[in-house]
Amino acid sequence: MDNNTLETLRAVYLTAEDLRVAASILYNAYHDDPYFIEVLGQHDNQQYEQKLRAAIREELNELWQQEQPLIGLFDGDRLIGVACVITQQVPLGEGRYWHWRFKMMLGTGWKSTQGLMQKETCILEHLPSQKCGVLQFIALSPNEQHKGYGARLIQAVLSWCDEQPGLDGIGVFVSNPSHHQAFVKQEFTSIATVSIGNVDGEILFYSKA
């Protein structure tokens, strides 16, 4: 990656106009994710894809409405990466708001909605305090991977975290070994090995301390 490319990269908060492109980036990145395949079911590929689109759309809308940090990595004017954090100022897991449950249930079904809440509950149980954020999504456009941009996007999230006086750190559930390595390189450490449904993974944590 040359210096000219580095100079055109910027990490900023997403606007409402960016959400459609952000949803597309997340959909492509998470299409083959073992956890989403497990919780949404891939017996019918078309139905699975509809559920995945709905899950991402509803979560992005909820994060936007709750004024949670949606961070975009731009190359010039082009959105190439997205990271979404949710803090425990918003009820998570079994405490999710009824309107979120209702909309998610309409899009993905009740069983899938329960699976999404169970994942959050599992993460929360292992975080060191209630003053921690959860990295819900992080993704790059397919054509922008393996260029070092992932590290830039993680660094943008950590810079945001460091500036929040009410946060102790950020946790994330990781089931992909290559993703694990990327986070560990950016000062995340493993705090638990867990199984969510039939998917094994680790909860990694970045501590400001």
Backbone torsions as a table, in degrees:
resi	resn	phi	psi	omega
1	MET	NA	120.3	-175.0
2	ASP	-86.5	172.5	-175.7
3	ASN	-65.6	-33.8	179.3
4	ASN	-62.4	-39.6	177.7
5	THR	-65.5	-42.2	179.6
6	LEU	-60.2	-38.4	-176.9
7	GLU	-68.9	-25.9	-178.0
8	THR	-86.9	-11.1	-179.7
9	LEU	-80.2	137.5	174.8
10	ARG	-148.1	142.5	177.7
11	ALA	-111.0	120.6	-177.7
12	VAL	-140.9	166.1	175.1
13	TYR	-68.7	142.5	177.1
14	LEU	-73.0	151.6	172.3
15	THR	-102.6	171.1	179.0
16	ALA	-59.0	-32.9	-179.2
17	GLU	-70.3	-17.4	-179.0
18	ASP	-87.1	-12.6	-169.1
19	LEU	-65.2	-34.9	-179.4
20	ARG	-65.0	-45.7	178.5
21	VAL	-66.5	-39.0	178.0
22	ALA	-59.9	-42.8	179.6
23	ALA	-63.1	-37.5	179.2
24	SER	-66.5	-42.3	178.2
25	ILE	-62.0	-44.4	-179.3
26	LEU	-66.6	-40.6	179.9
27	TYR	-59.7	-48.0	-179.2
28	ASN	-64.4	-37.8	-177.4
29	ALA	-71.8	-35.2	-174.0
30	TYR	-100.6	4.4	-176.3
31	HIS	-57.3	-39.9	-177.0
32	ASP	-105.7	18.3	-178.9
33	ASP	-70.3	127.2	-176.5
34	PRO	-56.7	-36.9	-178.4
35	TYR	-66.4	-46.3	-178.7
36	PHE	-67.7	-35.6	175.2
37	ILE	-61.8	-40.6	179.6
38	GLU	-65.8	-48.9	-171.0
39	VAL	-81.4	-29.3	-178.9
40	LEU	-96.1	-20.6	179.1
41	GLY	80.0	131.9	-177.8
42	GLN	-119.4	26.4	178.9
43	HIS	-64.8	-37.4	176.5
44	ASP	-118.0	108.5	-172.4
45	ASN	-60.5	-41.2	-179.5
46	GLN	-64.6	-41.8	178.8
47	GLN	-66.7	-39.3	177.6
48	TYR	-60.0	-45.7	-178.6
49	GLU	-65.0	-37.8	176.5
50	GLN	-63.5	-42.7	179.4
51	LYS	-65.6	-40.9	-179.7
52	LEU	-64.1	-44.2	177.7
53	ARG	-59.6	-43.5	-178.6
54	ALA	-65.1	-43.4	-179.0
55	ALA	-61.8	-44.9	-179.8
56	ILE	-67.3	-44.2	-179.7
57	ARG	-60.0	-48.7	-177.2
58	GLU	-66.5	-38.0	180.0
59	GLU	-69.3	-41.3	176.8
60	LEU	-61.2	-44.3	179.4
61	ASN	-62.1	-41.2	179.5
62	GLU	-65.1	-45.2	178.9
63	LEU	-60.8	-40.7	179.4
64	TRP	-64.0	-47.3	-177.8
65	GLN	-65.8	-32.3	179.9
66	GLN	-88.2	6.6	176.6
67	GLU	57.6	41.1	175.1
68	GLN	-86.9	155.7	-175.3
69	PRO	-70.1	117.2	172.4
70	LEU	-112.2	108.4	-172.5
71	ILE	-105.0	128.0	178.3
72	GLY	-111.2	140.6	172.4
73	LEU	-102.5	118.9	-176.6
74	PHE	-111.1	141.0	168.3
75	ASP	-108.0	99.5	-169.8
76	GLY	68.1	-123.4	178.5
77	ASP	-97.3	4.7	-174.1
78	ARG	-99.8	123.3	177.4
79	LEU	-75.6	121.0	-176.7
80	ILE	-120.6	-10.9	-179.5
81	GLY	-153.8	152.9	-176.3
82	VAL	-139.0	138.1	172.0
83	ALA	-135.1	131.9	-176.5
84	CYS	-124.1	122.5	179.6
85	VAL	-113.6	143.3	172.6
86	ILE	-126.1	133.2	179.9
87	THR	-99.6	165.6	-177.9
88	GLN	-80.4	10.1	166.2
89	GLN	-67.3	-22.1	175.6
90	VAL	-104.4	129.0	179.5
91	PRO	-58.4	133.3	-178.1
92	LEU	-121.1	171.5	177.0
93	GLY	59.7	-130.8	-178.4
94	GLU	-68.4	-11.7	179.3
95	GLY	-91.6	5.4	-177.9
96	ARG	-53.5	144.0	179.2
97	TYR	-60.3	148.4	-177.1
98	TRP	-62.8	-35.8	-177.8
99	HIS	-68.5	-33.7	175.5
100	TRP	-65.9	-45.0	179.5
101	ARG	-58.8	-43.5	-176.8
102	PHE	-65.0	-49.1	-179.2
103	LYS	-65.3	-41.0	179.8
104	MET	-67.2	-37.6	178.9
105	MET	-64.2	-41.5	178.6
106	LEU	-62.5	-34.8	-176.7
107	GLY	-85.9	-31.1	-171.9
108	THR	-124.9	-14.6	-174.9
109	GLY	97.4	157.5	-175.3
110	TRP	-68.0	-41.1	-178.5
111	LYS	-60.9	-43.2	178.9
112	SER	-66.3	-40.2	178.4
113	THR	-61.3	-42.0	176.2
114	GLN	-61.3	-40.4	179.0
115	GLY	-62.3	-40.1	178.6
116	LEU	-64.6	-40.6	179.7
117	MET	-68.9	-37.0	180.0
118	GLN	-64.7	-36.4	177.3
119	LYS	-61.5	-46.8	-179.7
120	GLU	-63.1	-42.3	178.9
121	THR	-59.5	-41.7	178.8
122	CYS	-61.7	-44.2	179.4
123	ILE	-63.6	-46.9	-177.4
124	LEU	-59.9	-37.3	-178.0
125	GLU	-63.3	-22.6	-176.0
126	HIS	-105.0	-7.7	178.4
127	LEU	-72.7	147.5	-172.9
128	PRO	-70.8	-17.9	179.4
129	SER	-157.3	174.5	176.6
130	GLN	-84.6	0.1	179.4
131	LYS	-102.4	46.0	-178.4
132	CYS	-125.1	144.7	173.7
133	GLY	-92.0	164.2	175.6
134	VAL	-122.9	128.9	176.4
135	LEU	-81.7	101.1	-175.2
136	GLN	-73.0	-46.5	-178.5
137	PHE	-138.7	146.7	167.8
138	ILE	-153.6	128.8	-173.2
139	ALA	-160.6	153.1	171.9
140	LEU	-116.2	154.7	172.2
141	SER	-59.1	145.3	-177.3
142	PRO	-52.7	-39.0	-177.0
143	ASN	-78.1	-6.3	-175.9
144	GLU	-109.3	10.3	-178.9
145	GLN	-83.5	159.8	178.4
146	HIS	64.0	31.0	177.5
147	LYS	-121.3	6.8	-177.8
148	GLY	87.7	1.0	-177.6
149	TYR	-72.4	-28.7	179.5
150	GLY	-59.3	-41.7	178.5
151	ALA	-63.0	-40.1	178.8
152	ARG	-63.0	-39.0	-179.0
153	LEU	-68.7	-43.2	176.7
154	ILE	-62.2	-42.0	179.4
155	GLN	-61.6	-35.6	177.6
156	ALA	-65.0	-39.9	177.6
157	VAL	-63.9	-43.3	-178.3
158	LEU	-69.0	-34.5	175.9
159	SER	-63.2	-41.7	176.5
160	TRP	-61.6	-46.0	-178.8
161	CYS	-59.4	-44.4	-178.0
162	ASP	-61.7	-24.6	-177.9
163	GLU	-88.9	-3.4	-177.1
164	GLN	-97.3	108.2	-177.4
165	PRO	-64.9	-22.8	-177.7
166	GLY	-91.1	3.9	-177.8
167	LEU	-111.3	139.7	174.6
168	ASP	-93.0	-19.5	-178.4
169	GLY	163.5	-169.2	-176.7
170	ILE	-135.7	135.9	176.4
171	GLY	-110.4	156.4	178.6
172	VAL	-151.9	141.7	174.8
173	PHE	-92.9	128.5	-176.6
174	VAL	-129.7	128.2	177.1
175	SER	-116.4	-10.2	-179.0
176	ASN	-97.4	122.9	-177.6
177	PRO	-57.4	-37.1	-179.6
178	SER	-68.2	-35.5	176.4
179	HIS	-68.2	-38.0	177.6
180	HIS	-55.8	-46.7	-178.5
181	GLN	-62.5	-40.6	-178.8
182	ALA	-62.7	-40.8	-179.7
183	PHE	-72.0	-40.4	-179.4
184	VAL	-62.1	-34.9	177.6
185	LYS	-64.4	-21.7	-179.0
186	GLN	-106.4	30.9	170.5
187	GLU	77.9	15.3	169.2
188	PHE	-80.1	145.9	175.9
189	THR	-127.0	152.2	179.9
190	SER	-77.4	129.3	178.7
191	ILE	-115.5	-11.1	178.8
192	ALA	-166.4	143.9	168.6
193	THR	-103.7	124.5	-172.6
194	VAL	-134.3	162.0	170.6
195	SER	-121.2	121.5	177.3
196	ILE	-110.6	108.1	-169.5
197	GLY	65.8	-126.6	177.2
198	ASN	-102.0	14.1	-177.3
199	VAL	-106.1	120.6	177.9
200	ASP	-90.1	143.0	178.3
201	GLY	-168.2	-168.3	179.9
202	GLU	-130.1	150.2	170.2
203	ILE	-98.7	117.4	179.1
204	LEU	-102.5	151.1	-175.3
205	PHE	-139.7	136.3	171.8
206	TYR	-105.4	120.5	-178.9
207	SER	-106.4	134.4	177.7
208	LYS	-74.8	-18.3	-176.1
209	ALA	-66.8	NA	NA
